[in-house]
């Protein structure tokens, strides 16, 4: 008995630092996920306050500092006054009003720079210390590449709103920008959940497949919401459940060519977002019922129930936002809650997949 105790002591000693290292990596990933949610929230406020075109240049290094003198502010204001948005929408804007919208866009870009530092510096440290296995490192590098692409898409989006005759960014580019951010967030949560306790690995395999399908459906709904935001379709048809007095409003494909209706036709843009919300609520409800019947008392059943509750709350918040004609607080709450739904869906899908993927420190 004593020999067994002595031989197991070194293994237990090694396991404790390994667990701490795994916890450190998981905590870092969750911090990154929280920063992405903050980025989405600030981006939403930037859009809702009409601030996204206030900075007309992209300066990755020198742009980290705002104007620090009266002359610098005058130069930035002059650049903005040369934009179509100023000439067509904000003619006569005062300098303090410009400084207000500038602050939102500058904060959004600064937060993006901060996220880059918080991602890459710990990544190098954990890699150097041998805390990342091959699969986890590959996933993190993929997310880093998506982050770089996200920055490029963000500038392409802003540049689209600076073109002659434009007063806002292109809806498709805004939707792509939001969807990329959401995909990065889901990836961070997926990896972090895989570093926690082992996945369920129990119950019918269809539960895991349905959980992945729900995560994909949430991403699709967020992309459709980005189109609604970009086209400002939430400012029209502010009734529910009817649109213009009908469940299916007329003229959904009235534009030509027909495929442009999915971006430019406000009725169809909002109608698609509504349909996807109904589908998401239905699928989440069926999945919850299946999980509670086929795997009662398990983590999968509890997570499926929580996910259904979040989806229902988000649907109610969406209807409220529409009926109130998108006030700032409701628009931001709707956008942030969408990220919470996506995070829950990603963690649920990862834990339903089976055994967790651990870092090298857990080996």
C-alpha positions in Angstrom: 0.0 0.0 0.0 2.8 2.4 0.8 4.5 1.7 -2.5 1.4 2.5 -4.4 1.0 5.8 -2.5 4.6 6.8 -3.1 4.4 6.0 -6.8 1.2 8.0 -7.3 2.5 11.1 -5.6 4.7 12.4 -8.5 1.8 11.9 -11.0 -0.5 13.9 -8.7 2.1 16.6 -8.4 2.4 16.8 -12.2 -1.3 16.9 -12.6 -1.8 20.0 -10.5 0.5 22.3 -12.5 -1.0 20.9 -15.7 -4.5 21.7 -14.5 -3.5 25.2 -13.6 -1.9 25.7 -17.1 -5.1 24.4 -18.8 -7.2 26.7 -16.6 -4.9 29.7 -17.6 -5.4 28.9 -21.3 -9.2 28.5 -20.9 -9.4 31.8 -18.9 -7.5 33.6 -21.6 -9.9 32.3 -24.3 -12.9 33.4 -22.4 -11.4 36.8 -21.8 -10.9 37.0 -25.5 -14.5 36.0 -26.1 -15.7 38.7 -23.7 -13.6 41.3 -25.6 -15.1 40.3 -28.9 -18.6 40.7 -27.4 -17.5 44.2 -26.2 -16.3 44.9 -29.7 -19.6 43.9 -31.2 -21.4 46.1 -28.7 -19.2 49.1 -29.4 -19.6 48.5 -33.1 -23.4 48.4 -32.7 -23.3 51.7 -30.9 -21.1 53.1 -33.6 -23.6 52.1 -36.2 -26.7 53.2 -34.3 -25.2 56.7 -33.6 -24.1 57.1 -37.2 -20.4 57.3 -36.2 -18.9 54.7 -38.5 -17.7 57.1 -41.2 -16.3 59.8 -39.0 -12.7 58.6 -39.4 -11.9 58.6 -43.1 -8.4 57.0 -43.0 -7.0 53.8 -41.8 -3.7 54.3 -39.9 -3.0 51.1 -37.9 -0.1 52.7 -35.8 -0.5 56.4 -35.7 -4.3 56.2 -35.7 -4.2 54.7 -32.2 -4.0 58.3 -30.9 -6.9 60.7 -31.3 -6.4 64.3 -32.3 -4.6 66.0 -29.4 -4.8 69.7 -30.5 -7.2 72.2 -31.9 -5.4 72.1 -35.3 -5.5 68.3 -35.4 -9.2 68.3 -34.7 -9.8 70.9 -37.4 -7.9 68.7 -39.9 -10.0 65.6 -39.0 -13.2 67.6 -39.2 -12.2 69.0 -42.6 -11.7 65.4 -43.9 -15.1 64.4 -42.6 -16.8 67.5 -44.2 -15.5 66.3 -47.6 -17.5 63.0 -47.3 -20.9 62.4 -48.9 -22.4 61.6 -45.5 -21.6 65.1 -44.2 -22.8 66.9 -47.3 -26.0 64.9 -47.6 -27.0 64.2 -43.9 -24.9 66.2 -41.5 -24.5 69.6 -43.2 -23.8 72.2 -40.5 -22.6 69.7 -37.8 -20.7 71.4 -35.0 -17.2 70.4 -33.9 -18.5 69.0 -30.6 -21.0 66.9 -32.4 -18.3 65.6 -34.7 -16.1 64.8 -31.7 -18.9 62.7 -30.3 -19.2 60.5 -33.3 -15.4 60.4 -33.8 -15.1 59.1 -30.2 -17.3 56.1 -31.0 -15.4 55.1 -34.1 -12.0 55.7 -32.5 -13.0 53.6 -29.5 -14.1 50.8 -31.8 -10.8 50.8 -33.6 -8.8 51.1 -30.4 -10.6 48.1 -29.0 -9.8 46.1 -32.1 -6.1 46.9 -31.6 -6.4 45.9 -28.0 -7.9 42.6 -29.0 -5.0 41.9 -31.3 -2.5 42.4 -28.5 -4.5 40.4 -26.0 -4.6 37.6 -28.5 -1.1 37.4 -29.9 1.0 38.1 -26.9 -0.4 35.3 -24.7 -0.5 33.1 -27.8 3.3 33.4 -28.1 3.8 32.9 -24.4 1.6 29.8 -24.2 3.2 28.4 -27.3 6.7 29.0 -26.0 5.9 27.4 -22.7 4.5 24.3 -24.5 0.9 24.8 -23.3 -0.7 24.2 -26.7 -1.0 21.0 -28.6 -1.0 20.8 -32.3 -4.7 20.9 -32.8 -5.3 23.7 -30.4 -2.5 25.7 -31.9 -3.9 25.2 -35.4 -7.3 26.4 -34.2 -5.8 29.5 -32.6 -3.8 30.4 -35.7 -6.9 30.0 -37.8 -8.8 32.4 -35.5 -5.8 34.8 -35.7 -6.0 34.8 -39.5 -9.7 35.4 -39.3 -9.0 38.4 -37.0 -6.6 39.9 -39.6 -9.2 39.3 -42.3 -11.8 41.0 -40.0 -9.7 44.1 -39.8 -9.4 44.3 -43.6 -13.1 43.7 -44.1 -13.8 46.5 -41.5 -11.8 49.0 -43.5 -13.4 47.8 -46.8 -16.8 48.3 -45.2 -15.9 51.9 -44.1 -14.5 52.7 -47.5 -17.8 51.6 -49.1 -19.5 54.3 -47.2 -17.1 57.0 -48.4 -17.9 56.5 -52.1 -19.8 59.3 -54.0 -23.5 59.3 -53.2 -23.1 57.0 -50.2 -24.2 58.0 -46.7 -23.7 54.6 -45.0 -21.7 51.5 -45.4 -22.8 48.8 -47.8 -25.2 46.3 -46.0 -23.5 43.2 -47.4 -20.1 44.4 -46.1 -21.6 45.2 -42.7 -23.2 41.8 -42.5 -19.9 40.1 -43.4 -18.1 42.2 -40.8 -20.6 41.2 -38.1 -20.7 37.5 -39.2 -16.8 37.3 -39.1 -16.8 38.7 -35.6 -19.5 36.2 -34.6 -17.6 33.3 -36.1 -14.4 34.3 -34.2 -16.4 34.5 -31.0 -17.9 31.1 -31.6 -14.5 29.7 -32.3 -13.1 31.1 -29.0 -16.0 29.7 -27.0 -15.7 26.3 -28.8 -11.9 26.0 -28.0 -12.4 27.2 -24.4 -15.3 24.7 -23.8 -13.0 21.9 -25.1 -10.5 22.7 -22.5 -12.9 22.3 -19.6 -14.5 19.2 -18.2 -14.9 16.3 -20.6 -17.9 16.5 -23.0 -21.0 14.5 -22.4 -20.4 11.7 -25.0 -23.8 10.2 -24.0 -27.2 10.1 -25.5 -28.2 9.7 -29.1 -25.7 11.0 -31.7 -28.5 13.2 -33.2 -28.2 15.5 -30.1 -24.6 16.4 -31.1 -25.6 16.9 -34.7 -28.6 19.0 -33.8 -26.4 21.1 -31.5 -24.0 21.9 -34.3 -27.0 22.7 -36.6 -28.3 25.1 -34.0 -25.0 26.9 -33.8 -24.9 27.2 -37.6 -28.5 28.5 -37.6 -27.6 31.1 -35.0 -24.8 32.3 -37.2 -27.1 32.5 -40.2 -29.6 34.5 -38.2 -26.8 36.9 -37.1 -25.8 37.4 -40.7 -29.4 38.2 -41.7 -29.6 40.6 -38.7 -26.5 42.3 -40.1 -28.3 42.9 -43.4 -31.3 44.3 -41.5 -28.9 46.7 -39.6 -27.0 47.7 -42.8 -30.2 48.4 -44.8 -31.9 50.0 -41.8 -34.8 47.6 -42.4 -35.7 47.7 -38.7 -37.0 51.2 -39.2 -39.8 50.0 -41.4 -42.7 47.5 -40.9 -42.7 48.2 -37.2 -45.6 45.9 -36.4 -45.7 42.3 -35.3 -46.7 39.6 -36.2 -48.0 41.2 -39.4 -46.0 43.2 -41.9 -48.0 45.9 -43.8 -51.1 44.1 -42.6 -50.1 40.7 -43.9 -48.1 37.7 -42.7 -46.3 37.8 -46.1 -46.0 41.3 -47.3 -46.5 42.1 -51.0 -43.6 42.9 -53.3 -40.9 40.7 -51.8 -39.4 40.1 -55.2 -40.4 43.3 -56.9 -36.9 44.6 -57.7 -34.8 43.5 -60.6 -32.6 41.6 -60.9 -34.4 39.3 -58.5 -31.4 38.4 -56.3 -30.8 42.0 -55.3 -34.0 42.0 -53.4 -32.3 39.9 -50.7 -30.1 42.9 -49.9 -32.0 46.0 -51.2 -35.7 45.2 -50.7 -36.4 46.2 -47.1 -39.5 44.1 -46.9 -37.7 40.9 -47.9 -34.6 41.7 -45.7 -36.8 42.0 -42.6 -39.1 39.1 -43.6 -36.1 36.8 -43.9 -34.8 37.8 -40.5 -38.3 37.1 -39.0 -38.5 33.7 -40.7 -35.1 32.6 -39.5 -36.1 33.7 -36.0 -39.2 31.5 -36.1 -37.1 28.6 -37.4 -34.5 29.0 -34.7 -37.1 29.1 -32.0 -38.8 26.0 -33.4 -35.5 24.0 -33.8 -34.3 25.0 -30.3 -37.6 23.9 -28.8 -37.6 20.5 -30.6 -33.9 20.0 -29.6 -34.7 20.8 -26.0 -37.6 18.4 -25.9 -35.5 15.7 -27.5 -32.6 16.2 -25.1 -34.8 16.2 -22.0 -36.5 13.0 -23.2 -33.5 11.0 -24.5 -30.9 12.2 -22.0 -32.8 13.4 -18.9 -30.7 14.9 -16.1 -27.6 15.3 -18.2 -25.6 18.4 -18.9 -26.9 18.2 -22.5 -30.5 18.5 -21.4 -29.7 21.4 -19.1 -27.8 23.3 -21.7 -30.5 22.6 -24.3 -33.1 24.1 -21.9 -30.9 27.1 -21.2 -30.3 27.7 -24.9 -34.1 27.6 -25.6 -34.6 30.1 -22.9 -32.0 32.5 -24.4 -33.5 32.1 -27.9 -37.0 32.9 -26.6 -35.6 35.9 -24.7 -33.8 37.1 -27.8 -37.0 36.7 -29.9 -39.0 38.8 -27.4 -36.3 41.4 -27.4 -36.2 41.5 -31.2 -40.0 42.1 -31.3 -39.6 44.8 -28.7 -36.8 46.5 -30.6 -38.9 46.5 -33.8 -42.1 47.8 -32.1 -40.1 50.7 -30.5 -38.4 51.5 -33.8 -34.9 50.5 -32.7 -33.9 52.8 -29.8 -30.2 52.7 -28.9 -30.6 50.6 -25.8 -32.8 48.0 -27.4 -30.7 47.7 -30.5 -27.6 47.2 -28.4 -29.3 44.7 -26.1 -30.6 42.7 -29.1 -27.1 42.6 -30.6 -25.4 41.6 -27.3 -28.0 38.9 -26.5 -27.4 37.5 -30.0 -23.8 36.9 -29.0 -24.9 35.3 -25.7 -27.1 32.9 -27.7 -24.3 32.1 -30.0 -21.9 31.5 -27.2 -24.3 29.1 -25.5 -24.9 27.3 -28.8 -21.1 27.0 -29.4 -20.4 25.6 -25.9 -23.3 23.3 -26.1 -22.3 21.9 -29.5 -18.7 21.4 -28.3 -19.6 19.6 -25.1 -22.1 17.4 -26.9 -19.3 16.4 -29.3 -17.7 14.1 -26.7 -14.3 14.1 -25.0 -12.7 17.4 -24.6 -9.6 18.4 -26.4 -6.9 19.3 -23.9 -3.7 21.4 -24.1 -0.3 19.7 -23.9 -0.1 20.6 -20.3 -2.9 18.1 -19.6 -1.0 15.2 -21.1 
